[in-house]
Structure formats: C-alpha cells, structure tokens
Amino acid sequence: MKPVVDRLKEEYAGRIEFRRLDTTAGDPEVDRLANQFQIQYVPTFVFVNADGTTSDLLVGGTTETVLRAKLNALK
C-alpha cells in the first residue's frame, strides 16, 4: 500500500493532508487517535473532511481507485 499512498500523497499535495501513524511506537498522540477512530487493524484509512468530520473509514488493503474515490469525496 505504501507506493500507492505515496503516489496519491504527491498527487494531492496542497489539497489533502496525509498522515502515516505507527501504532506500535507507543506515542501517546498516536494512541489517542487510534482510540478516537477505533483503529484495531493495519492498514486503516480514515478520511476526514476539512471541518473535522469523518467522511469514511476503510480497514485493510484496497485499490488505488477506491482510495482516489474516497479522497475525491472529501469536502
């Protein structure tokens, strides 16, 4: 998934913020976000609109086409 996400991150630069979080690092902020979004599996993609509302959540590997559609649906 990393090559796909990296390609999309470059394509959407300046329009959408991408964050990659390591849930095994023991970082309190990452733990807080994992709890907030109830992340239990990796990868988990959380799509958040500009106003902070969650647009969608996708668990597991997926295709570039699906990720692109989720990104395009963000407001």
PyMOL Python script that loads the backbone (N, CA, C, O; Angstrom):
from pymol import cmd

cmd.read_pdbstr("""\
ATOM      1  N   MET A   1       0.813  -1.201   0.000  1.00  0.00           N
ATOM      2  CA  MET A   1       0.000   0.000   0.000  1.00  0.00           C
ATOM      3  C   MET A   1       0.858   1.268   0.000  1.00  0.00           C
ATOM      4  O   MET A   1       0.432   2.310  -0.498  1.00  0.00           O
ATOM      5  N   LYS A   2       2.059   1.175   0.556  1.00  0.00           N
ATOM      6  CA  LYS A   2       2.888   2.373   0.679  1.00  0.00           C
ATOM      7  C   LYS A   2       3.137   3.059  -0.661  1.00  0.00           C
ATOM      8  O   LYS A   2       2.992   4.279  -0.737  1.00  0.00           O
ATOM      9  N   PRO A   3       3.508   2.334  -1.732  1.00  0.00           N
ATOM     10  CA  PRO A   3       3.725   3.024  -3.014  1.00  0.00           C
ATOM     11  C   PRO A   3       2.475   3.739  -3.531  1.00  0.00           C
ATOM     12  O   PRO A   3       2.570   4.827  -4.097  1.00  0.00           O
ATOM     13  N   VAL A   4       1.314   3.130  -3.336  1.00  0.00           N
ATOM     14  CA  VAL A   4       0.058   3.747  -3.786  1.00  0.00           C
ATOM     15  C   VAL A   4      -0.210   5.015  -2.985  1.00  0.00           C
ATOM     16  O   VAL A   4      -0.521   6.061  -3.555  1.00  0.00           O
ATOM     17  N   VAL A   5      -0.087   4.921  -1.667  1.00  0.00           N
ATOM     18  CA  VAL A   5      -0.343   6.081  -0.809  1.00  0.00           C
ATOM     19  C   VAL A   5       0.667   7.188  -1.101  1.00  0.00           C
ATOM     20  O   VAL A   5       0.298   8.361  -1.156  1.00  0.00           O
ATOM     21  N   ASP A   6       1.925   6.832  -1.287  1.00  0.00           N
ATOM     22  CA  ASP A   6       2.945   7.841  -1.603  1.00  0.00           C
ATOM     23  C   ASP A   6       2.629   8.563  -2.912  1.00  0.00           C
ATOM     24  O   ASP A   6       2.797   9.778  -3.013  1.00  0.00           O
ATOM     25  N   ARG A   7       2.174   7.812  -3.908  1.00  0.00           N
ATOM     26  CA  ARG A   7       1.813   8.415  -5.203  1.00  0.00           C
ATOM     27  C   ARG A   7       0.624   9.368  -5.037  1.00  0.00           C
ATOM     28  O   ARG A   7       0.628  10.467  -5.590  1.00  0.00           O
ATOM     29  N   LEU A   8      -0.394   8.947  -4.276  1.00  0.00           N
ATOM     30  CA  LEU A   8      -1.565   9.803  -4.061  1.00  0.00           C
ATOM     31  C   LEU A   8      -1.203  11.023  -3.219  1.00  0.00           C
ATOM     32  O   LEU A   8      -1.711  12.118  -3.459  1.00  0.00           O
ATOM     33  N   LYS A   9      -0.339  10.837  -2.248  1.00  0.00           N
ATOM     34  CA  LYS A   9       0.101  11.959  -1.403  1.00  0.00           C
ATOM     35  C   LYS A   9       0.751  13.039  -2.256  1.00  0.00           C
ATOM     36  O   LYS A   9       0.512  14.228  -2.049  1.00  0.00           O
ATOM     37  N   GLU A  10       1.566  12.627  -3.208  1.00  0.00           N
ATOM     38  CA  GLU A  10       2.217  13.589  -4.108  1.00  0.00           C
ATOM     39  C   GLU A  10       1.190  14.256  -5.020  1.00  0.00           C
ATOM     40  O   GLU A  10       1.242  15.468  -5.234  1.00  0.00           O
ATOM     41  N   GLU A  11       0.267  13.474  -5.551  1.00  0.00           N
ATOM     42  CA  GLU A  11      -0.741  13.997  -6.468  1.00  0.00           C
ATOM     43  C   GLU A  11      -1.671  15.007  -5.788  1.00  0.00           C
ATOM     44  O   GLU A  11      -2.047  16.006  -6.401  1.00  0.00           O
ATOM     45  N   TYR A  12      -2.042  14.757  -4.535  1.00  0.00           N
ATOM     46  CA  TYR A  12      -2.984  15.609  -3.820  1.00  0.00           C
ATOM     47  C   TYR A  12      -2.296  16.639  -2.920  1.00  0.00           C
ATOM     48  O   TYR A  12      -2.954  17.283  -2.103  1.00  0.00           O
ATOM     49  N   ALA A  13      -1.000  16.793  -3.062  1.00  0.00           N
ATOM     50  CA  ALA A  13      -0.241  17.737  -2.227  1.00  0.00           C
ATOM     51  C   ALA A  13      -0.851  19.140  -2.308  1.00  0.00           C
ATOM     52  O   ALA A  13      -1.195  19.627  -3.385  1.00  0.00           O
ATOM     53  N   GLY A  14      -0.972  19.769  -1.147  1.00  0.00           N
ATOM     54  CA  GLY A  14      -1.545  21.106  -1.077  1.00  0.00           C
ATOM     55  C   GLY A  14      -3.057  21.129  -0.981  1.00  0.00           C
ATOM     56  O   GLY A  14      -3.647  22.175  -0.706  1.00  0.00           O
ATOM     57  N   ARG A  15      -3.697  19.979  -1.208  1.00  0.00           N
ATOM     58  CA  ARG A  15      -5.157  19.913  -1.136  1.00  0.00           C
ATOM     59  C   ARG A  15      -5.637  18.998  -0.016  1.00  0.00           C
ATOM     60  O   ARG A  15      -6.654  19.262   0.625  1.00  0.00           O
ATOM     61  N   ILE A  16      -4.892  17.919   0.211  1.00  0.00           N
ATOM     62  CA  ILE A  16      -5.268  16.942   1.229  1.00  0.00           C
ATOM     63  C   ILE A  16      -4.034  16.600   2.051  1.00  0.00           C
ATOM     64  O   ILE A  16      -2.952  16.372   1.511  1.00  0.00           O
ATOM     65  N   GLU A  17      -4.216  16.569   3.363  1.00  0.00           N
ATOM     66  CA  GLU A  17      -3.116  16.218   4.263  1.00  0.00           C
ATOM     67  C   GLU A  17      -3.140  14.713   4.513  1.00  0.00           C
ATOM     68  O   GLU A  17      -4.178  14.147   4.855  1.00  0.00           O
ATOM     69  N   PHE A  18      -1.998  14.079   4.341  1.00  0.00           N
ATOM     70  CA  PHE A  18      -1.855  12.654   4.596  1.00  0.00           C
ATOM     71  C   PHE A  18      -1.024  12.475   5.858  1.00  0.00           C
ATOM     72  O   PHE A  18      -0.042  13.187   6.066  1.00  0.00           O
ATOM     73  N   ARG A  19      -1.412  11.532   6.693  1.00  0.00           N
ATOM     74  CA  ARG A  19      -0.628  11.194   7.882  1.00  0.00           C
ATOM     75  C   ARG A  19      -0.475   9.688   7.950  1.00  0.00           C
ATOM     76  O   ARG A  19      -1.441   8.941   7.794  1.00  0.00           O
ATOM     77  N   ARG A  20       0.744   9.256   8.183  1.00  0.00           N
ATOM     78  CA  ARG A  20       1.015   7.836   8.382  1.00  0.00           C
ATOM     79  C   ARG A  20       1.428   7.683   9.837  1.00  0.00           C
ATOM     80  O   ARG A  20       2.405   8.288  10.277  1.00  0.00           O
ATOM     81  N   LEU A  21       0.684   6.874  10.582  1.00  0.00           N
ATOM     82  CA  LEU A  21       0.925   6.736  12.007  1.00  0.00           C
ATOM     83  C   LEU A  21       1.381   5.317  12.325  1.00  0.00           C
ATOM     84  O   LEU A  21       0.820   4.348  11.814  1.00  0.00           O
ATOM     85  N   ASP A  22       2.400   5.202  13.171  1.00  0.00           N
ATOM     86  CA  ASP A  22       2.906   3.916  13.622  1.00  0.00           C
ATOM     87  C   ASP A  22       2.251   3.588  14.955  1.00  0.00           C
ATOM     88  O   ASP A  22       2.609   4.158  15.986  1.00  0.00           O
ATOM     89  N   THR A  23       1.299   2.679  14.935  1.00  0.00           N
ATOM     90  CA  THR A  23       0.543   2.358  16.146  1.00  0.00           C
ATOM     91  C   THR A  23       1.335   1.483  17.111  1.00  0.00           C
ATOM     92  O   THR A  23       0.858   1.191  18.208  1.00  0.00           O
ATOM     93  N   THR A  24       2.525   1.063  16.727  1.00  0.00           N
ATOM     94  CA  THR A  24       3.348   0.224  17.612  1.00  0.00           C
ATOM     95  C   THR A  24       4.415   1.021  18.347  1.00  0.00           C
ATOM     96  O   THR A  24       5.154   0.455  19.152  1.00  0.00           O
ATOM     97  N   ALA A  25       4.512   2.322  18.089  1.00  0.00           N
ATOM     98  CA  ALA A  25       5.604   3.130  18.638  1.00  0.00           C
ATOM     99  C   ALA A  25       5.387   3.574  20.081  1.00  0.00           C
ATOM    100  O   ALA A  25       6.326   4.027  20.736  1.00  0.00           O
ATOM    101  N   GLY A  26       4.159   3.450  20.583  1.00  0.00           N
ATOM    102  CA  GLY A  26       3.886   3.877  21.947  1.00  0.00           C
ATOM    103  C   GLY A  26       3.785   5.384  22.107  1.00  0.00           C
ATOM    104  O   GLY A  26       3.954   5.900  23.212  1.00  0.00           O
ATOM    105  N   ASP A  27       3.515   6.094  21.028  1.00  0.00           N
ATOM    106  CA  ASP A  27       3.348   7.549  21.059  1.00  0.00           C
ATOM    107  C   ASP A  27       1.952   7.864  21.597  1.00  0.00           C
ATOM    108  O   ASP A  27       0.961   7.394  21.039  1.00  0.00           O
ATOM    109  N   PRO A  28       1.857   8.658  22.678  1.00  0.00           N
ATOM    110  CA  PRO A  28       0.533   8.964  23.262  1.00  0.00           C
ATOM    111  C   PRO A  28      -0.442   9.621  22.281  1.00  0.00           C
ATOM    112  O   PRO A  28      -1.640   9.343  22.335  1.00  0.00           O
ATOM    113  N   GLU A  29       0.043  10.477  21.395  1.00  0.00           N
ATOM    114  CA  GLU A  29      -0.842  11.136  20.417  1.00  0.00           C
ATOM    115  C   GLU A  29      -1.377  10.118  19.414  1.00  0.00           C
ATOM    116  O   GLU A  29      -2.554  10.160  19.054  1.00  0.00           O
ATOM    117  N   VAL A  30      -0.526   9.213  18.965  1.00  0.00           N
ATOM    118  CA  VAL A  30      -0.967   8.159  18.045  1.00  0.00           C
ATOM    119  C   VAL A  30      -1.972   7.253  18.745  1.00  0.00           C
ATOM    120  O   VAL A  30      -2.988   6.876  18.160  1.00  0.00           O
ATOM    121  N   ASP A  31      -1.690   6.902  20.001  1.00  0.00           N
ATOM    122  CA  ASP A  31      -2.625   6.076  20.770  1.00  0.00           C
ATOM    123  C   ASP A  31      -3.978   6.765  20.921  1.00  0.00           C
ATOM    124  O   ASP A  31      -5.020   6.115  20.834  1.00  0.00           O
ATOM    125  N   ARG A  32      -3.965   8.080  21.146  1.00  0.00           N
ATOM    126  CA  ARG A  32      -5.203   8.844  21.278  1.00  0.00           C
ATOM    127  C   ARG A  32      -6.013   8.790  19.979  1.00  0.00           C
ATOM    128  O   ARG A  32      -7.223   8.564  20.003  1.00  0.00           O
ATOM    129  N   LEU A  33      -5.334   8.999  18.848  1.00  0.00           N
ATOM    130  CA  LEU A  33      -6.024   8.960  17.555  1.00  0.00           C
ATOM    131  C   LEU A  33      -6.542   7.553  17.248  1.00  0.00           C
ATOM    132  O   LEU A  33      -7.653   7.396  16.740  1.00  0.00           O
ATOM    133  N   ALA A  34      -5.744   6.537  17.555  1.00  0.00           N
ATOM    134  CA  ALA A  34      -6.178   5.152  17.326  1.00  0.00           C
ATOM    135  C   ALA A  34      -7.434   4.848  18.140  1.00  0.00           C
ATOM    136  O   ALA A  34      -8.346   4.177  17.656  1.00  0.00           O
ATOM    137  N   ASN A  35      -7.476   5.339  19.367  1.00  0.00           N
ATOM    138  CA  ASN A  35      -8.674   5.147  20.193  1.00  0.00           C
ATOM    139  C   ASN A  35      -9.851   5.950  19.668  1.00  0.00           C
ATOM    140  O   ASN A  35     -10.977   5.453  19.622  1.00  0.00           O
ATOM    141  N   GLN A  36      -9.595   7.190  19.272  1.00  0.00           N
ATOM    142  CA  GLN A  36     -10.654   8.061  18.763  1.00  0.00           C
ATOM    143  C   GLN A  36     -11.350   7.436  17.558  1.00  0.00           C
ATOM    144  O   GLN A  36     -12.575   7.479  17.444  1.00  0.00           O
ATOM    145  N   PHE A  37     -10.551   6.853  16.656  1.00  0.00           N
ATOM    146  CA  PHE A  37     -11.109   6.281  15.430  1.00  0.00           C
ATOM    147  C   PHE A  37     -11.305   4.768  15.527  1.00  0.00           C
ATOM    148  O   PHE A  37     -11.649   4.115  14.542  1.00  0.00           O
ATOM    149  N   GLN A  38     -11.084   4.219  16.722  1.00  0.00           N
ATOM    150  CA  GLN A  38     -11.267   2.789  16.984  1.00  0.00           C
ATOM    151  C   GLN A  38     -10.473   1.918  16.008  1.00  0.00           C
ATOM    152  O   GLN A  38     -10.987   0.939  15.467  1.00  0.00           O
ATOM    153  N   ILE A  39      -9.224   2.292  15.799  1.00  0.00           N
ATOM    154  CA  ILE A  39      -8.359   1.561  14.882  1.00  0.00           C
ATOM    155  C   ILE A  39      -7.830   0.317  15.581  1.00  0.00           C
ATOM    156  O   ILE A  39      -7.212   0.400  16.643  1.00  0.00           O
ATOM    157  N   GLN A  40      -8.080  -0.836  14.968  1.00  0.00           N
ATOM    158  CA  GLN A  40      -7.610  -2.105  15.508  1.00  0.00           C
ATOM    159  C   GLN A  40      -6.730  -2.859  14.526  1.00  0.00           C
ATOM    160  O   GLN A  40      -5.973  -3.742  14.931  1.00  0.00           O
ATOM    161  N   TYR A  41      -6.813  -2.528  13.246  1.00  0.00           N
ATOM    162  CA  TYR A  41      -6.094  -3.263  12.217  1.00  0.00           C
ATOM    163  C   TYR A  41      -5.296  -2.303  11.340  1.00  0.00           C
ATOM    164  O   TYR A  41      -5.638  -1.130  11.188  1.00  0.00           O
ATOM    165  N   VAL A  42      -4.228  -2.840  10.774  1.00  0.00           N
ATOM    166  CA  VAL A  42      -3.373  -2.064   9.884  1.00  0.00           C
ATOM    167  C   VAL A  42      -3.360  -2.766   8.537  1.00  0.00           C
ATOM    168  O   VAL A  42      -3.150  -3.978   8.481  1.00  0.00           O
ATOM    169  N   PRO A  43      -3.579  -2.036   7.453  1.00  0.00           N
ATOM    170  CA  PRO A  43      -3.817  -0.597   7.405  1.00  0.00           C
ATOM    171  C   PRO A  43      -5.278  -0.242   7.674  1.00  0.00           C
ATOM    172  O   PRO A  43      -6.194  -1.011   7.382  1.00  0.00           O
ATOM    173  N   THR A  44      -5.456   0.928   8.231  1.00  0.00           N
ATOM    174  CA  THR A  44      -6.767   1.552   8.364  1.00  0.00           C
ATOM    175  C   THR A  44      -6.646   2.960   7.812  1.00  0.00           C
ATOM    176  O   THR A  44      -5.752   3.712   8.201  1.00  0.00           O
ATOM    177  N   PHE A  45      -7.533   3.311   6.917  1.00  0.00           N
ATOM    178  CA  PHE A  45      -7.545   4.638   6.312  1.00  0.00           C
ATOM    179  C   PHE A  45      -8.732   5.404   6.878  1.00  0.00           C
ATOM    180  O   PHE A  45      -9.872   4.947   6.799  1.00  0.00           O
ATOM    181  N   VAL A  46      -8.456   6.574   7.452  1.00  0.00           N
ATOM    182  CA  VAL A  46      -9.513   7.435   7.988  1.00  0.00           C
ATOM    183  C   VAL A  46      -9.563   8.676   7.104  1.00  0.00           C
ATOM    184  O   VAL A  46      -8.551   9.352   6.920  1.00  0.00           O
ATOM    185  N   PHE A  47     -10.724   8.973   6.565  1.00  0.00           N
ATOM    186  CA  PHE A  47     -10.902  10.118   5.683  1.00  0.00           C
ATOM    187  C   PHE A  47     -11.668  11.187   6.457  1.00  0.00           C
ATOM    188  O   PHE A  47     -12.815  10.981   6.851  1.00  0.00           O
ATOM    189  N   VAL A  48     -11.021  12.324   6.667  1.00  0.00           N
ATOM    190  CA  VAL A  48     -11.584  13.389   7.491  1.00  0.00           C
ATOM    191  C   VAL A  48     -11.781  14.636   6.632  1.00  0.00           C
ATOM    192  O   VAL A  48     -10.851  15.094   5.967  1.00  0.00           O
ATOM    193  N   ASN A  49     -12.998  15.181   6.649  1.00  0.00           N
ATOM    194  CA  ASN A  49     -13.302  16.412   5.909  1.00  0.00           C
ATOM    195  C   ASN A  49     -12.579  17.601   6.537  1.00  0.00           C
ATOM    196  O   ASN A  49     -12.093  17.514   7.665  1.00  0.00           O
ATOM    197  N   ALA A  50     -12.512  18.691   5.817  1.00  0.00           N
ATOM    198  CA  ALA A  50     -11.844  19.908   6.291  1.00  0.00           C
ATOM    199  C   ALA A  50     -12.441  20.434   7.588  1.00  0.00           C
ATOM    200  O   ALA A  50     -11.746  21.085   8.368  1.00  0.00           O
ATOM    201  N   ASP A  51     -13.729  20.159   7.830  1.00  0.00           N
ATOM    202  CA  ASP A  51     -14.371  20.640   9.057  1.00  0.00           C
ATOM    203  C   ASP A  51     -14.159  19.699  10.248  1.00  0.00           C
ATOM    204  O   ASP A  51     -14.683  19.942  11.335  1.00  0.00           O
ATOM    205  N   GLY A  52     -13.390  18.627  10.042  1.00  0.00           N
ATOM    206  CA  GLY A  52     -13.076  17.696  11.121  1.00  0.00           C
ATOM    207  C   GLY A  52     -14.003  16.512  11.247  1.00  0.00           C
ATOM    208  O   GLY A  52     -13.769  15.635  12.079  1.00  0.00           O
ATOM    209  N   THR A  53     -15.055  16.463  10.441  1.00  0.00           N
ATOM    210  CA  THR A  53     -15.963  15.321  10.489  1.00  0.00           C
ATOM    211  C   THR A  53     -15.373  14.154   9.699  1.00  0.00           C
ATOM    212  O   THR A  53     -14.684  14.348   8.698  1.00  0.00           O
ATOM    213  N   THR A  54     -15.652  12.960  10.162  1.00  0.00           N
ATOM    214  CA  THR A  54     -15.164  11.774   9.477  1.00  0.00           C
ATOM    215  C   THR A  54     -16.048  11.479   8.275  1.00  0.00           C
ATOM    216  O   THR A  54     -17.264  11.338   8.400  1.00  0.00           O
ATOM    217  N   SER A  55     -15.424  11.389   7.122  1.00  0.00           N
ATOM    218  CA  SER A  55     -16.146  11.093   5.891  1.00  0.00           C
ATOM    219  C   SER A  55     -16.305   9.589   5.713  1.00  0.00           C
ATOM    220  O   SER A  55     -17.371   9.109   5.327  1.00  0.00           O
ATOM    221  N   ASP A  56     -15.233   8.849   5.999  1.00  0.00           N
ATOM    222  CA  ASP A  56     -15.264   7.407   5.796  1.00  0.00           C
ATOM    223  C   ASP A  56     -14.088   6.777   6.524  1.00  0.00           C
ATOM    224  O   ASP A  56     -13.138   7.462   6.903  1.00  0.00           O
ATOM    225  N   LEU A  57     -14.160   5.473   6.713  1.00  0.00           N
ATOM    226  CA  LEU A  57     -13.099   4.703   7.329  1.00  0.00           C
ATOM    227  C   LEU A  57     -12.999   3.400   6.556  1.00  0.00           C
ATOM    228  O   LEU A  57     -14.007   2.736   6.314  1.00  0.00           O
ATOM    229  N   LEU A  58     -11.803   3.040   6.174  1.00  0.00           N
ATOM    230  CA  LEU A  58     -11.587   1.861   5.357  1.00  0.00           C
ATOM    231  C   LEU A  58     -10.532   0.999   6.032  1.00  0.00           C
ATOM    232  O   LEU A  58      -9.421   1.465   6.285  1.00  0.00           O
ATOM    233  N   VAL A  59     -10.867  -0.249   6.326  1.00  0.00           N
ATOM    234  CA  VAL A  59      -9.955  -1.158   7.007  1.00  0.00           C
ATOM    235  C   VAL A  59      -9.437  -2.186   6.009  1.00  0.00           C
ATOM    236  O   VAL A  59     -10.210  -2.816   5.287  1.00  0.00           O
ATOM    237  N   GLY A  60      -8.112  -2.343   5.982  1.00  0.00           N
ATOM    238  CA  GLY A  60      -7.488  -3.340   5.119  1.00  0.00           C
ATOM    239  C   GLY A  60      -6.966  -2.743   3.834  1.00  0.00           C
ATOM    240  O   GLY A  60      -7.218  -1.580   3.515  1.00  0.00           O
ATOM    241  N   GLY A  61      -6.244  -3.552   3.113  1.00  0.00           N
ATOM    242  CA  GLY A  61      -5.710  -3.123   1.824  1.00  0.00           C
ATOM    243  C   GLY A  61      -6.832  -2.870   0.837  1.00  0.00           C
ATOM    244  O   GLY A  61      -7.923  -3.429   0.950  1.00  0.00           O
ATOM    245  N   THR A  62      -6.545  -2.022  -0.128  1.00  0.00           N
ATOM    246  CA  THR A  62      -7.554  -1.665  -1.122  1.00  0.00           C
ATOM    247  C   THR A  62      -6.856  -1.261  -2.406  1.00  0.00           C
ATOM    248  O   THR A  62      -5.637  -1.387  -2.522  1.00  0.00           O
ATOM    249  N   THR A  63      -7.606  -0.787  -3.349  1.00  0.00           N
ATOM    250  CA  THR A  63      -7.021  -0.379  -4.625  1.00  0.00           C
ATOM    251  C   THR A  63      -6.826   1.138  -4.675  1.00  0.00           C
ATOM    252  O   THR A  63      -7.427   1.887  -3.904  1.00  0.00           O
ATOM    253  N   GLU A  64      -5.991   1.558  -5.581  1.00  0.00           N
ATOM    254  CA  GLU A  64      -5.784   2.988  -5.799  1.00  0.00           C
ATOM    255  C   GLU A  64      -7.078   3.654  -6.239  1.00  0.00           C
ATOM    256  O   GLU A  64      -7.344   4.795  -5.861  1.00  0.00           O
ATOM    257  N   THR A  65      -7.875   2.971  -7.019  1.00  0.00           N
ATOM    258  CA  THR A  65      -9.144   3.513  -7.499  1.00  0.00           C
ATOM    259  C   THR A  65     -10.088   3.812  -6.335  1.00  0.00           C
ATOM    260  O   THR A  65     -10.735   4.859  -6.312  1.00  0.00           O
ATOM    261  N   VAL A  66     -10.167   2.908  -5.386  1.00  0.00           N
ATOM    262  CA  VAL A  66     -11.039   3.106  -4.224  1.00  0.00           C
ATOM    263  C   VAL A  66     -10.512   4.271  -3.384  1.00  0.00           C
ATOM    264  O   VAL A  66     -11.289   5.132  -2.973  1.00  0.00           O
ATOM    265  N   LEU A  67      -9.214   4.307  -3.126  1.00  0.00           N
ATOM    266  CA  LEU A  67      -8.642   5.408  -2.341  1.00  0.00           C
ATOM    267  C   LEU A  67      -8.887   6.750  -3.021  1.00  0.00           C
ATOM    268  O   LEU A  67      -9.259   7.724  -2.366  1.00  0.00           O
ATOM    269  N   ARG A  68      -8.680   6.800  -4.318  1.00  0.00           N
ATOM    270  CA  ARG A  68      -8.887   8.033  -5.082  1.00  0.00           C
ATOM    271  C   ARG A  68     -10.350   8.507  -4.962  1.00  0.00           C
ATOM    272  O   ARG A  68     -10.607   9.700  -4.801  1.00  0.00           O
ATOM    273  N   ALA A  69     -11.284   7.583  -5.040  1.00  0.00           N
ATOM    274  CA  ALA A  69     -12.714   7.935  -4.913  1.00  0.00           C
ATOM    275  C   ALA A  69     -13.009   8.496  -3.528  1.00  0.00           C
ATOM    276  O   ALA A  69     -13.755   9.466  -3.395  1.00  0.00           O
ATOM    277  N   LYS A  70     -12.425   7.887  -2.493  1.00  0.00           N
ATOM    278  CA  LYS A  70     -12.634   8.385  -1.126  1.00  0.00           C
ATOM    279  C   LYS A  70     -12.030   9.784  -0.968  1.00  0.00           C
ATOM    280  O   LYS A  70     -12.633  10.651  -0.336  1.00  0.00           O
ATOM    281  N   LEU A  71     -10.855  10.005  -1.534  1.00  0.00           N
ATOM    282  CA  LEU A  71     -10.208  11.318  -1.452  1.00  0.00           C
ATOM    283  C   LEU A  71     -11.021  12.370  -2.208  1.00  0.00           C
ATOM    284  O   LEU A  71     -11.179  13.496  -1.734  1.00  0.00           O
ATOM    285  N   ASN A  72     -11.523  12.008  -3.355  1.00  0.00           N
ATOM    286  CA  ASN A  72     -12.311  12.953  -4.163  1.00  0.00           C
ATOM    287  C   ASN A  72     -13.642  13.307  -3.512  1.00  0.00           C
ATOM    288  O   ASN A  72     -14.219  14.355  -3.801  1.00  0.00           O
ATOM    289  N   ALA A  73     -14.129  12.434  -2.634  1.00  0.00           N
ATOM    290  CA  ALA A  73     -15.405  12.683  -1.952  1.00  0.00           C
ATOM    291  C   ALA A  73     -15.254  13.610  -0.739  1.00  0.00           C
ATOM    292  O   ALA A  73     -16.256  14.060  -0.183  1.00  0.00           O
ATOM    293  N   LEU A  74     -14.024  13.897  -0.326  1.00  0.00           N
ATOM    294  CA  LEU A  74     -13.819  14.759   0.844  1.00  0.00           C
ATOM    295  C   LEU A  74     -14.275  16.180   0.539  1.00  0.00           C
ATOM    296  O   LEU A  74     -14.179  16.660  -0.590  1.00  0.00           O
ATOM    297  N   LYS A  75     -14.772  16.834   1.580  1.00  0.00           N
ATOM    298  CA  LYS A  75     -15.247  18.206   1.447  1.00  0.00           C
ATOM    299  C   LYS A  75     -14.386  19.124   2.271  1.00  0.00           C
ATOM    300  O   LYS A  75     -14.621  20.332   2.297  1.00  0.00           O
TER     301      LYS A  75
END
""", "prot")
cmd.dss("prot")
cmd.show_as("cartoon", "prot")
cmd.util.cbc("prot")
cmd.orient("prot")
